[in-house]
Amino acid sequence: MAGKRRTTFDKLQKERNRQAKQAAKRERRHNREPKPGSPVYDESGILLGVLDADGELAPYLAEQDSPS
């Protein structure tokens, strides 16, 4: 039985590696500079506006139907 692998340890190690990879991806996404035209939200998820080419926040204005 000395040649038998410990699959539970392998599974645990694989799961740890997967979680570390996911954490690294989250960190990269969090630190990435937003692109022009991308929406900007506040902490509660409300749309504040979009970024223009200068990196400034252009306020979001909902399109309203004009009376005919």
DSSP file (Angstrom, degrees, kcal/mol; ACC not computed):
  #  RESIDUE AA STRUCTURE BP1 BP2  ACC     N-H-->O    O-->H-N    N-H-->O    O-->H-N    TCO  KAPPA ALPHA  PHI   PSI    X-CA   Y-CA   Z-CA
    1    1 A M    >         0   0    0      0, 0.0     3,-1.2     0, 0.0     0, 0.0   0.000 360.0 360.0 360.0   0.8    0.0    0.0    0.0
    2    2 A A  T 3   +     0   0    0      1,-0.2     0, 0.0     3,-0.0     0, 0.0   0.761 360.0  56.6 -68.9 -23.8    3.0    2.3    0.0
    3    3 A G  T 3  S+     0   0    0      2,-0.1     2,-0.3     0, 0.0    -1,-0.2   0.491  80.9 110.4 -86.7  -3.3    2.5    3.2   -3.7
    4    4 A K    <   -     0   0    0     -3,-1.2     2,-0.2     1,-0.1     0, 0.0  -0.544  66.8-127.5 -78.3 135.1   -1.1    4.4   -3.2
    5    5 A R        -     0   0    0     -2,-0.3     2,-1.2     1,-0.1     3,-0.1  -0.473  13.1-123.0 -80.0 150.6   -1.7    8.2   -3.6
    6    6 A R     >  -     0   0    0      1,-0.2     4,-1.7    -2,-0.2     3,-0.4  -0.758  31.9-179.1 -91.1  91.0   -3.4   10.3   -1.0
    7    7 A T  H  > S+     0   0    0     -2,-1.2     4,-2.7     1,-0.2     5,-0.2   0.804  74.8  60.8 -67.1 -30.5   -6.2   11.7   -3.2
    8    8 A T  H  > S+     0   0    0      2,-0.2     4,-2.3     1,-0.2    -1,-0.2   0.913 106.3  47.0 -65.2 -39.6   -7.7   13.8   -0.4
    9    9 A F  H  > S+     0   0    0     -3,-0.4     4,-2.6     2,-0.2    -1,-0.2   0.910 112.2  50.5 -65.7 -41.1   -4.5   15.8   -0.1
   10   10 A D  H  X S+     0   0    0     -4,-1.7     4,-2.4     2,-0.2    -2,-0.2   0.909 111.3  48.3 -62.4 -41.9   -4.3   16.2   -3.8
   11   11 A K  H  X S+     0   0    0     -4,-2.7     4,-2.4     2,-0.2    -2,-0.2   0.910 111.9  49.4 -64.5 -41.6   -7.9   17.4   -4.0
   12   12 A L  H  X S+     0   0    0     -4,-2.3     4,-2.2     2,-0.2    -2,-0.2   0.913 112.1  47.8 -63.7 -43.5   -7.2   19.8   -1.1
   13   13 A Q  H  X S+     0   0    0     -4,-2.6     4,-2.3     2,-0.2    -2,-0.2   0.897 111.2  50.9 -64.4 -41.2   -4.1   21.2   -2.8
   14   14 A K  H  X S+     0   0    0     -4,-2.4     4,-2.2     1,-0.2    -2,-0.2   0.907 110.3  49.7 -62.8 -42.4   -5.9   21.6   -6.1
   15   15 A E  H  X S+     0   0    0     -4,-2.4     4,-2.3     2,-0.2    -2,-0.2   0.896 110.3  50.2 -64.4 -41.0   -8.8   23.5   -4.4
   16   16 A R  H  X S+     0   0    0     -4,-2.2     4,-2.2     2,-0.2    -2,-0.2   0.905 110.6  49.6 -63.3 -41.8   -6.3   25.8   -2.7
   17   17 A N  H  X S+     0   0    0     -4,-2.3     4,-2.1     2,-0.2    -2,-0.2   0.902 110.8  50.0 -64.2 -40.7   -4.5   26.5   -6.0
   18   18 A R  H  X S+     0   0    0     -4,-2.2     4,-2.2     1,-0.2    -2,-0.2   0.910 111.2  48.5 -64.2 -42.8   -7.9   27.3   -7.6
   19   19 A Q  H  X S+     0   0    0     -4,-2.3     4,-2.2     1,-0.2    -2,-0.2   0.880 110.6  51.0 -66.3 -37.8   -8.9   29.7   -4.8
   20   20 A A  H  X S+     0   0    0     -4,-2.2     4,-2.0     2,-0.2    -1,-0.2   0.891 110.0  50.1 -65.9 -39.0   -5.5   31.4   -5.0
   21   21 A K  H  X S+     0   0    0     -4,-2.1     4,-2.0     2,-0.2    -2,-0.2   0.911 111.0  48.9 -65.3 -42.4   -5.9   31.9   -8.8
   22   22 A Q  H  X S+     0   0    0     -4,-2.2     4,-2.4     1,-0.2    -2,-0.2   0.893 110.3  51.1 -64.0 -39.9   -9.4   33.3   -8.3
   23   23 A A  H  X S+     0   0    0     -4,-2.2     4,-2.2     1,-0.2    -1,-0.2   0.884 108.9  51.2 -65.1 -38.4   -8.2   35.7   -5.6
   24   24 A A  H  X S+     0   0    0     -4,-2.0     4,-2.2     2,-0.2    -1,-0.2   0.896 109.9  49.8 -65.7 -39.7   -5.4   36.9   -7.9
   25   25 A K  H  X S+     0   0    0     -4,-2.0     4,-2.5     2,-0.2    -2,-0.2   0.919 110.0  50.5 -64.0 -43.6   -7.9   37.5  -10.8
   26   26 A R  H  X S+     0   0    0     -4,-2.4     4,-2.3     1,-0.2    -2,-0.2   0.909 110.4  50.1 -60.6 -41.6  -10.1   39.5   -8.4
   27   27 A E  H  X S+     0   0    0     -4,-2.2     4,-1.9     2,-0.2    -1,-0.2   0.902 110.6  49.0 -64.4 -41.9   -7.2   41.6   -7.3
   28   28 A R  H  X S+     0   0    0     -4,-2.2     4,-0.7     1,-0.2    -2,-0.2   0.919 112.5  47.9 -64.4 -42.7   -6.2   42.3  -10.9
   29   29 A R  H >< S+     0   0    0     -4,-2.5     3,-0.5     1,-0.2    -2,-0.2   0.891 111.4  51.3 -63.8 -38.5   -9.7   43.3  -11.8
   30   30 A H  H 3< S+     0   0    0     -4,-2.3    -1,-0.2     1,-0.2    -2,-0.2   0.857 113.5  43.3 -67.7 -35.5  -10.0   45.5   -8.8
   31   31 A N  H 3< S+     0   0    0     -4,-1.9    -1,-0.2    -5,-0.2    -2,-0.2   0.484  89.1 113.6 -89.7  -3.6   -6.8   47.4   -9.5
   32   32 A R  S << S-     0   0    0     -4,-0.7    -3,-0.0    -3,-0.5    -4,-0.0  -0.429  72.2-115.4 -73.9 142.0   -7.4   47.8  -13.2
   33   33 A E        -     0   0    0     -2,-0.1     2,-0.1     1,-0.1    -1,-0.1  -0.578  34.6-114.2 -73.3 134.3   -7.9   51.3  -14.6
   34   34 A P        -     0   0    0      0, 0.0    -1,-0.1     0, 0.0     3,-0.1  -0.422  28.3-123.7 -70.3 146.6  -11.4   51.8  -16.0
   35   35 A K    >   -     0   0    0      1,-0.1     3,-1.9    -2,-0.1    16,-0.3  -0.554  34.4 -89.4 -86.9 152.3  -11.7   52.3  -19.8
   36   36 A P  T 3  S+     0   0    0      0, 0.0    16,-0.2     0, 0.0    17,-0.1  -0.364 115.2  28.8 -59.5 139.4  -13.5   55.4  -21.3
   37   37 A G  T 3  S+     0   0    0     14,-3.5    15,-0.1     1,-0.3    16,-0.1   0.346  89.4 129.8  90.5  -5.9  -17.2   54.7  -21.8
   38   38 A S    <   -     0   0    0     -3,-1.9    13,-1.8    14,-0.1    -1,-0.3  -0.601  62.8-109.3 -84.0 144.4  -17.4   52.2  -19.0
   39   39 A P  E     -A   50   0A   0      0, 0.0     2,-0.5     0, 0.0    11,-0.2  -0.358  24.7-146.4 -71.0 150.3  -20.2   52.7  -16.4
   40   40 A V  E     -A   49   0A   0      9,-2.9     8,-3.1    -2,-0.1     9,-1.2  -0.980  16.5-172.1-120.8 127.0  -19.3   53.9  -12.9
   41   41 A Y  E     -A   47   0A   0     -2,-0.5     6,-0.2     6,-0.2     2,-0.1  -0.824  17.4-129.0-115.8 154.2  -21.4   52.6   -9.9
   42   42 A D    >   -     0   0    0      4,-1.9     3,-1.6    -2,-0.3    -1,-0.0  -0.282  45.3 -84.3 -88.2-174.9  -21.4   53.6   -6.2
   43   43 A E  T 3  S+     0   0    0      1,-0.3    -1,-0.0     2,-0.1    -2,-0.0   0.789 129.0  52.2 -63.9 -27.9  -21.2   51.2   -3.3
   44   44 A S  T 3  S-     0   0    0      2,-0.1    -1,-0.3     1,-0.0    -3,-0.0   0.447 121.0-104.3 -90.0   1.6  -24.9   50.4   -3.4
   45   45 A G  S <  S+     0   0    0     -3,-1.6     2,-0.4     1,-0.3    -2,-0.1   0.581  70.2 145.5  92.8  10.7  -24.9   49.7   -7.1
   46   46 A I        -     0   0    0      1,-0.1    -4,-1.9     2,-0.0     2,-0.4  -0.687  54.4-115.8 -85.8 133.5  -26.5   52.9   -8.4
   47   47 A L  E     +A   41   0A   0     -2,-0.4    -6,-0.2    -6,-0.2    13,-0.1  -0.534  33.1 178.3 -70.7 121.1  -25.2   54.1  -11.8
   48   48 A L  E     -     0   0A   0     -8,-3.1    12,-1.7    -2,-0.4     2,-0.3   0.810  52.7 -77.7 -91.4 -35.7  -23.5   57.4  -11.3
   49   49 A G  E     -AB  40  59A   0     -9,-1.2    -9,-2.9    10,-0.3    -1,-0.3  -0.980  48.1 -74.8 165.7-163.3  -22.4   58.0  -14.9
   50   50 A V  E     -AB  39  58A   0      8,-2.3     8,-3.4    -2,-0.3     2,-0.4  -0.916  39.5-108.8-126.9 155.2  -19.8   56.9  -17.5
   51   51 A L  E     - B   0  57A   0    -13,-1.8   -14,-3.5    -2,-0.3     6,-0.2  -0.669  31.8-149.8 -82.5 134.7  -16.2   57.8  -18.0
   52   52 A D    >   -     0   0    0      4,-2.6     3,-1.7    -2,-0.4   -14,-0.1  -0.325  38.4 -85.4 -92.2-176.3  -15.4   60.1  -20.9
   53   53 A A  T 3  S+     0   0    0      1,-0.3    -2,-0.0     2,-0.1    -1,-0.0   0.763 127.8  55.4 -63.6 -26.6  -12.1   60.1  -22.9
   54   54 A D  T 3  S-     0   0    0      2,-0.1    -1,-0.3     1,-0.0     3,-0.1   0.504 118.5-108.8 -84.1  -3.6  -10.4   62.4  -20.4
   55   55 A G  S <  S+     0   0    0     -3,-1.7     2,-0.2     1,-0.3    -2,-0.1   0.548  76.5 135.0  86.5   8.0  -11.2   60.1  -17.5
   56   56 A E        -     0   0    0      1,-0.1    -4,-2.6    -5,-0.0     2,-0.6  -0.572  62.3-108.1 -87.6 154.0  -13.8   62.4  -16.1
   57   57 A L  E     -B   51   0A   0     -6,-0.2    -6,-0.2    -2,-0.2    -1,-0.1  -0.734  26.9-159.2 -85.8 118.5  -17.2   61.2  -14.9
   58   58 A A  E     -B   50   0A   0     -8,-3.4    -8,-2.3    -2,-0.6   -10,-0.0  -0.877  28.7-115.4 -94.9 122.1  -20.0   62.2  -17.2
   59   59 A P  E     -B   49   0A   0      0, 0.0     2,-0.5     0, 0.0   -10,-0.3  -0.196  25.5-113.8 -61.8 148.0  -23.3   62.1  -15.3
   60   60 A Y        -     0   0    0    -12,-1.7     2,-0.5   -13,-0.1    -3,-0.0  -0.702  31.3-172.0 -83.2 126.3  -25.9   59.6  -16.3
   61   61 A L        -     0   0    0     -2,-0.5     2,-0.1     3,-0.0     3,-0.0  -0.981  21.4-130.8-120.2 118.7  -29.1   61.1  -17.7
   62   62 A A        -     0   0    0     -2,-0.5     2,-0.4     1,-0.1    -2,-0.0  -0.445  26.5-113.0 -68.3 137.9  -31.9   58.8  -18.3
   63   63 A E        -     0   0    0     -2,-0.1     2,-0.4     1,-0.0    -1,-0.1  -0.578  36.4-160.6 -72.2 128.4  -33.5   59.1  -21.8
   64   64 A Q        -     0   0    0     -2,-0.4     2,-0.4    -3,-0.0    -1,-0.0  -0.877  21.1-111.8-113.7 145.3  -37.0   60.5  -21.4
   65   65 A D        -     0   0    0     -2,-0.4     3,-0.0     1,-0.0    -2,-0.0  -0.576  31.4-138.2 -72.8 129.2  -39.7   60.3  -24.0
   66   66 A S        -     0   0    0     -2,-0.4     2,-0.1     1,-0.1    -1,-0.0  -0.706  23.8-108.2 -88.3 140.2  -40.6   63.7  -25.3
   67   67 A P              0   0    0      0, 0.0    -1,-0.1     0, 0.0     0, 0.0  -0.439 360.0 360.0 -68.6 138.4  -44.3   64.5  -25.7
   68   68 A S              0   0    0     -2,-0.1    -2,-0.0    -3,-0.0    -3,-0.0   0.429 360.0 360.0 -96.5 360.0  -45.3   64.7  -29.4
